Amino acid sequence: MDPSLKLRARDDFGKARNRELVGKIFTVLMQADDELLPLHEVKSILKPRAEVYKGMKTVPIASIVGSEGRYRDFNRNFLPRHRHLRERWISIDVAHYQDKILPPIKLYELGGVYFVRDGNHRVSVARMQDREFIDAEVTALDADINLEQDATIQDIKRAIIDFERRRFLRKTRLDELRPGSGSGIGFTETGRFDDIMEHINVHKYYLNQHSTEEISFEEGMLSWYDNVYAPIARTIEEERILLWFPRRTQADLYVWIVRHWDELKKKYGEGFSIREAARDFRDTHGRRLPQLLWEIVKALGARITAPVRRLFGR
């Protein structure tokens, strides 16, 4: 091996580490996010239905946004974060200067962006060499939404919740039948609209038990909204329960209180009212004022110290 190539590759690695440090300082100051997306976390949110082998493709490097296993070793621009990556990184950079043909990387495609299965160092070197495309063996995971290249985990979660709301409103037409009602149902976690679809179907089942004719889905859904959801939502508002659950929504509390109510009725009998269940849930799981104040103090302290810890990797 030409010694000058190894020196050159070492210099490239040093530049890459310096760029990573500068990027870290910038993201701390701007309170931005430069983390690679962990594939397992994205999959847990998107819940892809199928896996399809797509074969060899030429992929834009900018669209590679995450990794299956090495998401802590590189930042969002695939700059190396640790010195222990040095030898492997340098060997690949030397191969680049020698015009050696390396095996294609392996990627998962999910929501229109890509996650590295194998070849994180090769992606890092390619980005450092300002290459725009890379050859990859691609396996596609089927998902309902497309992701932006700069999306964070929270962005993905919000996109899924919005998708689930639109799907729920298309199926129920709740906003058409009760104007403004459906848009007021919002969650902070994915999968909750499936929960209330189950509530609607269970409510419809019980209505049919006391009817001589089959009740339509629309009739059952409206009965659920008028006689189950709306009264519980009013109770949550009248008891000011949201004050005990910061950053949660009325619909979040509806789902939790219904579950809590079922548990209480099994324990104490059917005479346990929804208002009693709501109060008990608040008292059992809510954060009281002293606790809330202490959490605010801790959060303010974290906002002050977190940039320093992030900057020095602690």
Residue, then its C-alpha position, 0 to 999 in steps of 0.5 A: m500500500d502506498p503510505s501516502l494514501k494511508l496518510r491521506a485517509r487518516d487526514d480525511f478521518g480527522k476532517a470527518r471527526n472535526r466536522e462532526l464536532v462542529g455539527k454537534i456544536f451547531t445542533v446544541l446551539m440550535q436545539a436541533d436533532d442530528e441523530l440517525l434514525p434507529l430502524h427498529e424504532v421507526k418500524s415500531i411506529l410505522k408497522p410495515r406490512a410486508e418485506v420485498y426484495k428489490g435487488m440492486k439500485t443506485v440510491p441517493i446518499a442523502s436519502i439514507v437517514g438511519s441504520e439498523g444497528r450502528y445509529r449511535d456510531f454516526n450522526r445524521n450526515f454519517l460523520p463518525r462520532h467515535r475514534h474506535l471507528r477510525e481503522r475500519w473507516i480509513s481502510i475503506d477510504v484507502a480502497h476508495y483512493q485505490d479505485k477498488i470495487l467494494p461490495p454494494i451496501k445493503l439497505y432497507e427502504l421504508g417510507g421512501v427513505y433508506f436505512v443501512r443494514d450493512g455498510n455504514h462505514r462505506v456510506s460515511v466515506a462516500r458522503m465525506q468524498d461528496r458522492e451523491f449516489i451509491d450502489a445498494e442491495v435494497t429490501a423494501l418494507d411496505a408502509d402507508i406513509n412517505l417520510e421526509q429526509d429530515a424527519t425525526i422520530q417525533d415527526i414520524k409519530r405525528a405523521i402516523i397519528d395524522f394518517e390514522r386520524r384521516r383514516f378514522l374520519r374517512k371510515t366513520r364520516l364523524d366530522e360530516l355527521r357531527p361537524g367539528s367532532g372528529s377533528g377534536i379527537g386527537f392523540t399523542e400516541t399511535g394506535r389509539f384510533d384503532d382502540i376507539m374503533e374497537h369501542i365503537n364496534v363493541h358498543k354497536y354489538y351491545l346495541n344489537q343485543h337489544s334490537t330486533e333489526e341489525i343496527s348499521f355501523e353509522e348508527g352505532m358509531l353516532s350512538w357511541y359518540d353521543n352516549v359514550y365519548a361525549p359524556i366522558a369528554r365532558t366529565i374530563e373537562e368538568e373535573r379539569i383532569l387534563l391539569w393532572f396530565p400535561r401534554r396529553t389530550q382529552a382523547d388520550l384520557y378518554v381511552w385510559i379512563v374507559r380502561h380504568w372504569d372497566e377494571l373498577k367495575k370488575k372489582y367493585g361492581e357495575g354501580f361504579s360511575i364514570r365520574e367516579a372512575a375519572r376521579d379515581f384515575r386522576d387521583t391514582h395516576g395524575r401528577r399532583l401540583p407539588q410533583l408538577l412544580w418539581e418536574i418543571v424545575k427539573a426540566l428547566g435544569a435539564r434545558i440548561t445542562a443538556p447542551v453541555r452534556r451533549l457537547f461533551g458526549r456525556 
